[in-house]
């Protein structure tokens, strides 16, 4: 058996709500204060995981974080019992409670950057946790993410999980959302393409929205992951598209093996980058979407590029898309034209992920890609791997604990805190994770 790509999807948390916390993410800010349905959000994500697992694509689950984050509220000066801390924050500073209750950890494309063993100097799979320091509500995730990843990739003979980079602007790191891997077979050495939004020189930066990923961070992650220096490329994201809401590279580009599917405005000096990739990736196949076919604004609105590009057994590829891409006449026309062209994409698979899309993330945001050999896959915590039994168990768990309606005002309810802890306590037993959450320690 050969090495395969395994997708680990984030399970949407119990406090999934629309607070518009992510400046630069237009879907997030557009839906601020609308009513969310956490139960539906979790079930939509589970349906995608199960459908892909049934189609033969190995699929794992990464659980949500404990929310509200009482520890960070205490760090900000709120005191009393945990329930009193939540009540004080929600009454006096509801936006702070909203940030401390964010379910954004479901975007596990931002959890870490992964280097498979074929690319590393020590022959292990490396995962470096992202610090996500551009946004307060996300910068608090790193410690729990590290605990979860260590519980899933627990065999140290095969896996190395690294702490997040220092929490300073110079090392702003958003994880795999700004990282692509290109090459031939998954088990063969590939080229790791790190995409950054700004470097220390300060030239060519966006003017409207922040560039979250730095070159210094990408270089540090590559060192921590022990990526062979001969397999590295660093490229800058086009600052103009960041100002149009392309807050991560995975909103404007997605790769799989020899294919890079991207917008024609995705990168700085794009044709020069393609030239480098042609010289280093055998059979490099760029699928460059012209602006006249799909504008950057339409790409952002539909999350066309925040898709999953998956290799099928016959060598062709399937593009996994959010329903918004199908509902946009121009984007859907382009995609069907793409199917008729001379390229590896042979199938489009559409999922309804409306609840997560309204909070600013699509199919690719919800998953962390990890290339594993058969032996490494056997070393992964088996309880997190999707199958019929786990799917049914998690759906029952969601039905028991999740609310079907949530607003910012509901976050102050102390019962929500208790519900969340009871749910996560049960989940750690289902997924055999051990005591990974602060309230369990």
C-alpha angles and dihedrals in degrees: 000000000000131000113275138196111250119197118214110197126203115240110227112248131239094251096055103151139149109254100145091232099151111081107201093033102098097192090053095051094040093060097044114150095006117136114266131203108215093182093055091044092055093045093050089054093047091051091055092049093049095045092053092045089051089050090059101263110128109240134191135184129234112197126229125259127255109272140221089043098224093178094061091047089054088049087057092055105267113136143184130063117342089259091050091049090055093045094049094048093046093048099044103028111015092174090060091051089047091054091047089051098047116135091205092124085084086080093083092168079082095046097088147328114254131209117190120223092255089067101042131090094227097042095243131121107253127202122186114195114233118239094208090198096161092081126043094216091055100038089072093061103076100085096050091041089055091050092050095047091049089053092051099038094036102145105096093194088069106023138048118191114194130203119251120269120263113294097247131113093249090066100041105161126182099179129226093348086083097041134084132183121206132184145092123288114010092241094054124085111277140189116261112213112198114194121203134183101208143010132201093267090072095217123135098017129152118262102203107037131029123263099228103188120067130203090232090057093049091050092049092049090051089053094047091048089051092231112181104256090226090063098055133104125172118200133176123237115235105263091210092064091047086061088054092057102276093136093164132028090244089069090064105025143028130183138198125177107310095351127093111185109192147138118266089244097049101106141032110253089006098176091050089052090051089052091055092047092049089055094049107032115063109230093005107190117193115194100196116188112213121227090235089062099040124008121218088246091055091046089054094045094050100031089227092164096039085083134117118248107202131184116234125209092256092059096256124111137239122215113214110206140179117249090249089072091056093047093054106084096207096046093045091049090052092049093052089049088052090056090058094051132091100267138103096262108105104156141040118207117190126200132188104236097153096142094056094036090059088057093052109269140093139187096306094047089057096057141065114205117219122178109214136180115226090259092050092047089054088054094057116100098272094208092073095055114107119244137139094279096048091045092055093043093051093046089053089047091052092048090052100047112020127089120225094216131041135167132175089260091059092061092080091063107112089209089067089059091050092045091052095051093047090049095049091046088057092044094054088057093048092050095036092232101144122220102333102146126080094239089057094054 
